[in-house]
Amino acid sequence: MSQAMDALLDLLDIERIEHNLYRGVSPKDEWQRVFGGQVIAQALVAAQRTVQEDRFVHSLHAYFMLPGDPSVPIVYNVDRIRDGSSFTTRRVVAIQHGEAIFSLSASFQIDEPGFDHQIDMPEVPTPEDLVSLDELKQKFLHAAPENVRRYWERERPIEMCPLSLTHYVSDKKLDPLQNIWVRTTGAVPDDRRIRAAVLAYLSDMTLLDTSLFAHGVSIFSNRIQAASLDHAMWFHRDCMLDDWLLYAQDSPNAIGARGLTRGGLYSRDGRLIASVAQEGLIRQRQPRQS
């Protein structure tokens, strides 16, 4: 178990402070705002703790309203919208400094039999057929800006094995497609609810990047103001997370300073585990007047 994975599980073990009220904290690092995946995951955990044990999340829809402040706790207020015979609905509002910074609606369902189909996983090299992340860093990151190097060199609970890092060091316009192998850096408890929260956490990684591929600019560029605006996720099949998952992403549209990206998370054996969609702000900053 890595220290980063231990820290993530601690972050997801949010504190109950009152009926329907929970409190989460953020890691103490140098980042100026809370990682969106953390808020999604903690809000999902808060909702899960008000739901019957035989019901599991099948979808969530979230909006980011204000940047999260990592220096203070986040309070999660759960609204028990509905408890039906098969489905349960919850709404969660995340609050800091007296203001709502994030909202999430989630739906939970009992396990039921039914039709079963999925689209195939893209054909890409396996992680073992790719060069290691260390080799990728040596190849691409020596010429990358300092903030890009810092992002890729930090210890994290999720290991990423991208097929390429070209978009960080080149202004070449690329097809808006990205495939990244991801896995946890330590074991996840054998608890389906925790696995769903960790999956929600990692689902926010690298998505917004893909919407910039077609424009030859990196999300780390000082020419771009970038932020997640909304996030939707559908949970299809349960899966262990300590083996590689393929995160296949594409960006079908960018307009109005917003980029839309879709993603599919596949197990190594090709099962579609979850689908993701996100729209983010990708605003071009105006050059400073001299």
C-alpha positions in Angstrom: 0.0 0.0 0.0 1.4 3.4 -1.0 1.3 6.3 1.3 -0.7 8.2 -1.4 -3.3 5.4 -1.5 -3.5 5.4 2.3 -4.1 9.1 2.2 -6.8 8.8 -0.4 -8.7 6.2 1.6 -8.4 8.5 4.6 -9.8 11.4 2.6 -12.8 9.3 1.6 -13.5 8.3 5.2 -15.4 11.5 5.8 -16.7 12.5 9.2 -20.4 12.5 10.2 -21.1 15.7 12.1 -24.9 15.6 12.2 -27.9 13.9 10.6 -27.3 14.2 6.8 -24.2 16.4 7.4 -20.6 15.2 6.7 -17.2 16.9 6.7 -14.3 16.1 4.5 -10.8 17.5 4.3 -8.2 18.0 1.6 -4.6 16.9 1.3 -2.1 19.6 2.5 -0.1 20.2 -0.6 0.9 23.1 -2.8 -2.1 23.1 -5.1 -4.3 26.2 -4.9 -7.7 24.5 -5.3 -9.2 21.2 -4.4 -9.0 18.4 -7.1 -12.5 18.0 -8.6 -12.3 14.2 -8.4 -11.9 14.5 -4.6 -15.1 16.5 -4.2 -17.0 14.1 -6.5 -15.8 11.1 -4.5 -16.4 12.6 -1.1 -19.9 13.8 -2.1 -20.6 10.3 -3.4 -19.5 8.8 -0.1 -21.7 11.2 1.8 -24.7 10.1 -0.3 -23.8 6.4 0.0 -23.9 6.6 3.8 -27.6 7.5 3.7 -28.6 4.7 1.3 -29.7 1.2 2.1 -26.8 -1.4 1.9 -28.5 -3.3 -1.0 -28.4 -0.3 -3.3 -25.4 0.8 -5.3 -24.7 3.9 -7.4 -25.5 3.6 -11.1 -25.2 7.2 -12.1 -24.2 10.7 -10.8 -24.4 14.2 -12.3 -22.5 17.0 -10.8 -21.8 20.7 -11.2 -18.7 22.7 -10.1 -19.7 26.2 -9.0 -16.6 27.6 -7.2 -13.0 26.4 -6.7 -12.6 24.4 -3.6 -10.3 25.9 -0.9 -7.9 23.1 0.3 -7.0 24.9 3.5 -10.5 24.4 5.1 -12.9 21.5 5.5 -15.8 20.9 3.0 -19.2 20.3 4.5 -21.5 17.9 2.6 -25.2 18.3 3.1 -27.2 15.3 1.9 -30.9 15.7 0.8 -32.7 12.4 0.8 -34.8 13.1 -2.3 -36.5 9.7 -2.6 -36.4 6.1 -1.4 -38.3 3.9 -3.9 -38.9 0.2 -4.1 -35.9 -0.2 -6.5 -34.2 3.2 -6.8 -32.9 5.7 -4.3 -32.1 9.3 -5.2 -29.9 11.7 -3.2 -28.7 15.3 -3.7 -25.5 16.5 -2.1 -24.3 20.1 -1.8 -20.7 20.9 -0.8 -20.2 24.0 1.2 -17.2 26.2 2.1 -17.1 29.7 3.6 -20.9 29.6 3.7 -21.3 29.1 0.0 -22.2 26.2 -2.2 -19.1 25.2 -4.3 -20.4 21.9 -5.8 -23.6 19.9 -6.1 -24.2 16.3 -7.0 -27.2 14.2 -7.7 -26.8 10.4 -7.6 -29.1 7.5 -8.2 -28.8 4.1 -6.5 -30.4 0.8 -7.5 -30.8 -2.7 -6.2 -29.0 -5.3 -8.4 -31.3 -6.7 -11.1 -31.0 -9.0 -14.1 -31.5 -7.6 -17.5 -30.3 -7.1 -21.1 -26.5 -6.9 -21.4 -24.4 -5.4 -24.2 -21.5 -3.0 -24.5 -19.3 -1.4 -27.2 -15.9 -3.0 -27.6 -12.7 -1.6 -25.9 -10.4 0.2 -28.4 -7.5 -1.9 -29.6 -4.4 -0.3 -28.0 -1.0 -1.7 -26.7 -1.1 -3.2 -23.3 0.7 -1.5 -20.4 3.4 -4.2 -20.7 4.0 -3.3 -24.4 4.4 0.4 -23.7 7.5 2.1 -22.4 7.5 2.8 -18.7 6.3 6.1 -17.3 9.8 6.8 -16.2 11.0 6.4 -19.8 8.1 8.6 -21.0 9.1 11.2 -18.5 12.7 11.1 -19.6 11.6 11.3 -23.3 9.0 14.1 -23.0 9.3 15.9 -19.7 12.9 17.2 -19.8 11.7 20.0 -22.1 8.3 20.4 -20.4 7.4 23.5 -18.3 8.1 23.2 -14.6 4.4 22.9 -13.6 4.0 19.9 -16.0 7.0 18.2 -14.6 5.8 18.8 -11.0 2.3 17.3 -11.9 3.8 14.1 -13.3 6.5 13.6 -10.7 4.3 13.9 -7.6 3.3 10.7 -5.7 -0.3 9.9 -6.4 -2.8 7.2 -5.5 -3.5 6.5 -9.2 -0.8 5.3 -11.5 -1.1 6.5 -15.1 0.4 4.9 -18.1 -0.4 7.2 -21.1 0.3 6.1 -24.7 2.0 9.5 -25.3 2.9 12.8 -23.6 3.4 14.6 -26.8 0.6 17.1 -26.2 2.5 18.5 -23.1 5.6 19.4 -25.0 4.4 20.2 -28.6 2.1 22.7 -30.2 1.1 20.2 -32.9 -2.6 19.9 -33.4 -3.6 16.3 -32.6 -6.8 14.2 -33.0 -8.9 14.8 -29.9 -8.5 11.3 -28.7 -6.6 9.9 -25.7 -6.0 6.5 -24.2 -4.5 6.1 -20.8 -4.0 3.0 -18.6 -4.8 3.7 -15.0 -4.7 1.7 -11.7 -4.5 2.3 -8.0 -1.0 2.3 -6.4 -2.3 0.1 -3.6 -5.1 -2.3 -2.7 -8.7 -0.9 -2.4 -10.8 -2.5 0.4 -13.1 -5.2 -0.8 -16.1 -2.9 -0.5 -18.1 -2.0 -3.6 -19.0 1.4 -2.3 -15.4 2.4 -1.8 -14.5 1.0 -5.2 -17.2 3.3 -6.7 -15.8 6.3 -4.9 -12.2 5.6 -6.0 -13.4 5.2 -9.5 -15.3 8.5 -9.3 -12.1 10.1 -8.0 -9.9 8.9 -10.9 -12.6 9.7 -13.5 -11.8 13.4 -13.3 -8.1 12.8 -14.2 -6.9 14.0 -17.7 -10.4 14.4 -19.2 -10.2 18.1 -19.8 -6.8 17.7 -21.5 -8.3 15.8 -24.4 -10.5 18.7 -25.4 -7.4 20.8 -26.1 -5.6 18.2 -28.3 -7.1 19.6 -31.5 -5.8 23.1 -30.7 -2.2 22.3 -30.0 -2.2 23.6 -26.5 -1.8 22.0 -23.1 -4.1 22.4 -20.1 -1.0 23.7 -18.2 -0.4 26.5 -20.6 -0.6 30.0 -19.1 -2.6 30.9 -22.2 -5.5 28.8 -21.0 -8.0 29.2 -18.1 -9.3 25.7 -17.5 -11.7 24.3 -15.0 -14.3 21.5 -14.8 -17.9 22.8 -15.1 -19.9 19.6 -14.8 -19.3 15.9 -14.6 -21.5 12.9 -15.3 -20.8 9.2 -14.7 -22.6 5.9 -15.2 -21.4 2.8 -13.3 -22.0 -0.3 -15.4 -20.1 -3.2 -13.8 -18.2 -3.7 -10.6 -14.4 -4.2 -10.9 -11.3 -4.5 -8.8 -9.1 -1.4 -9.3 -5.5 -2.7 -8.6 -5.1 -4.0 -12.1 -4.9 -1.8 -15.2 -8.1 -0.1 -16.6 -8.1 1.6 -20.0 -9.4 5.1 -19.9 -10.5 5.8 -23.5 -11.4 9.4 -24.1 -12.5 11.6 -27.0 -13.6 15.2 -27.3 -16.5 15.6 -29.9 -16.9 19.3 -29.5 -15.4 22.6 -28.3 -17.3 25.9 -28.6 -18.0 29.0 -26.5 -14.8 28.6 -24.4 -16.1 25.1 -23.3 -14.8 21.7 -24.3 -16.8 18.4 -24.1 -15.0 15.2 -23.4 -16.4 11.6 -23.1 -14.6 8.6 -21.6 -15.0 4.9 -21.1 -13.3 2.9 -18.4 -12.5 -0.7 -19.4 -11.1 -3.6 -17.5 -8.1 -5.3 -18.9 -10.3 -8.1 -20.2 -12.5 -5.6 -22.1 -15.5 -5.1 -19.9 -16.9 -1.6 -19.9 -16.9 -0.6 -16.2 -18.1 3.0 -16.4 -18.9 5.8 -18.8 -18.0 9.4 -18.2 -18.9 12.8 -19.7 -17.5 16.2 -18.7 -17.7 19.8 -20.0 -15.0 22.1 -18.9 -14.0 25.7 -19.3 -11.1 26.1 -21.8 -11.0 29.9 -22.1 -8.2 31.6 -24.0 -6.6 34.3 -21.8 -6.2 37.6 -23.5 -2.5 38.7 -24.0 -1.4 41.3 -21.5 -1.0 44.7 -23.0 2.5 46.1 -22.6 
